[in-house]
Amino acid sequence: GESVGLHLPTLSVQEGDNSIINCAYSNSASDYFIWYKQESGKGPQFIIDIRSNMDKRQGQRVTVLLNKTVKHLSLQIAATQPGDSAVYFCAENNDDYKLSFGAGTTVTVRA
Amino acid sequence: NAGVTQTPKFQVLKTGQSMTLQCAQDMNHNSMYWYRQDPGMGLRLIYYSASEGTTDKGEVPNGYNVSRLNKREFSLRLESAAPSQTSVYFCASSPGTGPFFGQGTRLTVV
């Protein structure tokens, strides 16, 4: 089956620096991707999404980049804050928003 | 606006017991989902409902049943719980974009 995976399971970032979280996907037919943030004991929180007809999308302090040529997705967080510490998942739309998730990247922000 | 509400938040079952996990959304979304999350892993889809009265199997449906009671509510039932069903269960709903998730039900089967 198709799968979505993240390059690194953990990321340690200095407060104030920019964070980049990467994700590789394998289904070239995927047309929609989402980044979620999950804090301990909570459900995944929608951060930002992007459709396959776009290369870049910006939100508040976050940017998602999509490279369809190499099937790569990234999430950039500007000026990382302690509240950004969480597990980040990329997800790929299979159909009707039935998502396939990667295993996640744990981001730890150092003060 | 509560979003997606799941009950209970925690549950311990003995092997062979049955229970129903409840989920309700107040966002008027058509699509609803049940996922499970195991330690160190992403979420896996159990069942899906595109609209009231319709349900469809996801990636890991064995051992589960669902009911889409109305547009708001989508329940997940374990008829005979097994230790392999120990997990955190998340309900979600979608307005036609990325689903929004509830806070989860942490289920332990002993």
Interface residues (C-beta under 8 A of the other chain):
Chain A: G1 V4 Y32 I34 Y36 G41 K42 G43 P44 Q45 F46 D49 F89 A91 D96 Y97 K98 L99 S100 F101 G102 A103 G104
Chain B: V4 S31 Y33 G40 M41 G42 L43 R44 L45 Y48 A50 G58 E59 F90 S94 G96 T97 G98 P99 F100 F101 G102 Q103 G104
